[in-house]
Amino acid sequence: MKWLLLLLQAGLSQAGLRFACSTVSVQRLDPLVEPGRIPSAHVHQIVGGNAFNATMEGDIGEKGSCTTCAYTEDFSNYWTAVMYFRHENGSYKRVPQYPNAQLGYEGHDAPDIKGGMTIYYSQKDLSSNGNQYITAFRPGFRMTVGSPTTDTLEEARANKGLRYTCLQTILTRGYETPDFPSKPCPAGIMAIHHFPACWDGKNLDSPDHQSHMFSTTKGAFQEAGPCPKSHPVRVPQLAYETMWNTTMFKDMWPKDGSQPFVWSHMDSKGYGIHADYVFGWKGDSLQRAMNDSCMFHACGSPGMQGVLKTQTVPEMNACGVKNTVEEDTDGWLSELPGQKMEMI
């Protein structure tokens, strides 16, 4: 399909970033929605700079000493909820993450990347840069997409940027659903988060972390629609892909055929998929990339320099954050951390 062809031809000259960030932390902190609360309501998996903590303010690009992202000038933090498998006996086990395809040196696979996510900053779509000027986010900028309180299929369908793909192979693309896949997926489940790309041009944040942005997102890496007058500034189209290795549970699928995966906030449908972003690129590095004509690994890849400075996969994996919240999030658990309510 077209998306896969573009991925395989990543050396073409259209501007767009696609890169890996390995896991920097897995714990119950949420400095955007629950600043200062230790622990936060549910477990998150976080990638990016090691300045991540319970209260993040100001320009975090100047506060970290390392990053788990391929680009060493990106100290942003990107995070989502964590996926768990719910066994028939009522216990829970964290689903491991695995690296996406073609994220290593010169676009080769890098299976040694430690979990994490794939991050995209696109301009028009994955086939053209277009002719619209893209304004990089500013220091202190932050936003969220989706909500853990979304609890109906109608609401989930309405947010076209939040989807799942039941992976037949690591390269499966284009078959997206607004809820968890109902059957075992041969290569796991990919969770997809597309953020709004229209900014009001004034506020770095808003009380709900969303009102300063406006979504014209169509999903599936299509070009977002025109920005309205209320939010006239086009910013990069930010997206996450997280590869969840559900295959290790294929022999434990419930006998009644029910879907056994849940988000860490007790969402068994998948409707409450959501994500957070705190900008932390150093200096003008992101704007410099947006002004360039590079595409994917041509902008730089682990160990290969480009318009952006890079680091090797071992260097990415070496960066981390000491957990503020000390609790088991990975073993077989009798309940999800922080959750004692009924699943939606």
N, C-alpha and C positions, 0 to 999 in steps of 0.2 A: 504494500500500500504506500501511498505518498509519504506518510510520516516516516516509515521505515527507510524508504529510499533516501530521504533527506538526512536521516541519521547516519546512514552509511556513506553519504557524500559530504561529510561534515567539513571538508576543506573548502567548500564553496565560499565566495566572498559576499556574504550578507552578515550584518552585525547581529550577534546574539551570543549569550553566555550559557553554557551548560557544563556544570562541574560538580564534583563530589565534595561533600563535607562528611567526614567520619563522625562518629558519636563523641560528644564532649562530656555528656552526663545523662543519666537516667535517674530522676528523682522527683519528689513532690515539691516543686517550686514553680511559681508563675509570677514573675516580677511585673508583668503587664496587667493582667486581670486581677491578681491578688498581691499587689506589692507589699512586701514586709511580712506577709503571712507565712509562718513556718510551723507545720508544713501546709502546702496548698491542698485544695480539695481532692485532686487526683494526680496520678503519675504522668509525667511528660518525658519524651525523649528529645534531647536538645543537641544541636550541632552548632559549630562556629567558634567564636572567640571564648577565651577562658576568663573573661570578665563577668560571665554569667553568674548572677546571684539573686537574692530575694528582692533587692531594691536596686533597680538599674535606672539611673538618671543621666541626662546630659549626653555627651559624645562618647559612646563606649568604644569607638574606634581608637581612642587615645588611652584606654584604660587596660587593655589586655596585653599579655606578653607572648601569646601564641594563639593559633587558630587551627581548627581541624579541617578547614577548607583548603582546597587546592591552591587558591589564590591567597598569598600571604598578606595582601593589603585588605582582605575582607575579615573584619572582626565582628561582623553582624552575628546575631543569634536568631536561629530559626528553630521552631519547636512545634510539636503536635502531641496529642494524647498517645498512649501506648496501647497496642493491641494485645489482648490476652485470649488464650484458649480456655474455654470452660468445659471441664471434664464432666461426664455423666454423674460422677460421684460428688459434684459440687465444688471441686477444687479448681484453682486457676494457675495457669503457667504463661509467663510472658512469651510472646511470639518473637523470635529473633529477626533482626533485619539483615539483609544482605545487599551488597553493592550492585547497582545497575550496570548495564552493558556500556562498554566503550568510554570508560572514565579514567583510564590510565594514560601512560606516556604515549603521546601522539594518537590518542583515541583508541588504544588497545584496551582490552579488558583488564581490570585490576581486582582480582578476587580477594586480595589481601587488605582492601579497604575495610576498616572496622565499622560495620553497620552503616549508620548514618542515612543521608538522603541525597537525592540529586536536586540541584538548585538551577533554576532557569531565570534569566533576565532577557526577555525578548522584546523586540521593537514593534514589528508588524505581525509577522508569523514566522514559521520556520522555513519559508522559501524566499522571503524578500524583506529587505530593510525598510522599504517604503520611503516616503519623503517628508515625514513629519518629525520635527525636532523632539527628541526625548530628553526630558529633564530628570537628572538623577535625584534620588532622595537626599535630603539634607541631614546633617548631624542632629541627633535627637528624635528623628522620625521613627514612628512605630505604628503598627496596625494589626488587626486581626481579621480573619475571615471565618464565616460559619459560627455555630454556637452549639455548646453541649446540651442546650435546652431544646433544640429542634427535635420534635418527637412525632412528626407525621411524614408520610411519604410525599404528600403534596408539597410541603415546605421543602423537603430535600430535593425534589425535582426542580423546584423554582430556582435553586442556587446552582446554576449550570457549571460553575467552576469547581464543584466538589463532587468527585466521582471515584468509583472503584473499577479496576480491571482484573478479571479472573485470568491470570497469566497461564497461557498454554506453553509458552516459552518465555525466556527473559525479554524477548523482543516483541511480544504481543502488544499491539496498540490498536485503539479505535473502538473497542468493544467495552463501553462504559455503562455503569449502573449507578443509581443514586443510593443504593443500599448494598449491604454485604452480599457477595455471591452466595447462592443457595446450595451449591455443590462443591466438592473438593476441587481445587485448582492445581493442575499439574506442576506449575512453577511458582505457586504462591499468589498472594493478593497484592496488587499495587494500589496504594491510596494516593489520590491526586488532589492537590490544592492549588487553585488559580486565584490570585488576589486581584482586587480592583486595580485599574490602571489610570483612574482619573482622580486628581487631587484638587482640593480647593485653592491651593497655592499659598495658603496662609498658616494653617494649623499643622503642627508636627504631630498632634494627637488630638483626640476628642474623648469626652467622658465614656462613650461606649466603645472607643478605639476603632470605630468604623465610619462615623458620620462625616469625618473630614475627607473621606474617600467616596467615590461613586462607581458602582460596578456596571460596566457594559460588556462584561465577559461573556463570551459564547462557548467557552470550554474547548477542549480538544486542540489546544494551541492554535485556534483560529484567531484572526485579528479581532481585537475588541472593537465594539462600536464607537462612534464619535462621542467625545466628552461633552457634557451639557455645560451651559454657561455658569451654573453654580459650582462646577468642579472642572475648570477649563484646562488644567495643566496635565498633559500626558506624561506619565512616568513609566518606567520599565514595567512590562508585564511579568510580574514575579510569579513563579510557580514552584511547587515542590512535588517530587515523586518519591514515595517511600515503598521499598520492596520488603514485604513481610513474608518470611519463609514459613508458610503454614503447612508445608509438605511433611514436616516432621510429625504432624498429628493425623496424617491420613488414615492410619490404622486405629485411631481412637475416635473416629467420627461417630456421633450418637446413633444408636440402633434405630431410632425413629426417623432418622434422616434430617433432623432439625439442624439449622446453622449454628455452630458452636462458638463463634468468635464474638468478642465484646471489646469495646473501647474501655479504657481505664476509668471512665466515669459511669460505668454500668450500662452502656448503650449496646444492646444486643441486636439492634436493627441496622446501625450504621448511619442513621439519619443525622446524628449529632457530630459528624466529622467537622473538625475546626483546626485552625492553625494560628500561630503568632509570629510576628516579625519585628525585630528591633534593628534598625540600620546601624552599621558600624564600619563602613568602608573608610579607609584612611584617605585624607586629602581629597584630591579630585580623581581618584583612581576609577571609580565607577563611571563618572562622566566621561573620562578619557576612553574607557571601553565602549560606552554608548556612541561616542563620536567616531569610533573606528569602523572598519569594514570587515573585521574578523568574524568568524563563525565557529562556535564550539571550541574544539581543541586547537584551532588555529590562533585563538586568543592566548594560548598558553595551556599546558597540561602538566600533570605532576612530573616535575623534573625537567620540563622543557619550557623555557622562557618565551613569552610573547609580548603583546602590548601590556599584559599584566604579569607581575612577578609571581612565581610559583614555588612550591616545595614538593618533595618526594612523598610518596605514600607513607613510608615509615615516619617521616616528620609529622605528617598529618595525624597519624595514629598516636604519636607520643604526647600530643597535647590533651589535657584533661582538666576537669574541675573536681576538687574534693567535695564529696557530698555533704551538704548542710544537714540533710535529713537522713539519719541512719536507720534504715529499715530494709527488710527483705522485699525486693520488687521482682525477683527473678525465679525463685524456687517455686515448688508447688505450694500454693497459698490457700488457706481456708476461706479467705475473703480478699477482695481487692483493697489495696491500701487506701484508707480514707472513706471506703464505701460500705455502708450497712443498710442501704435502701434497696427496694425492689428494682429490678432491671426494667428499662422501658422497652 
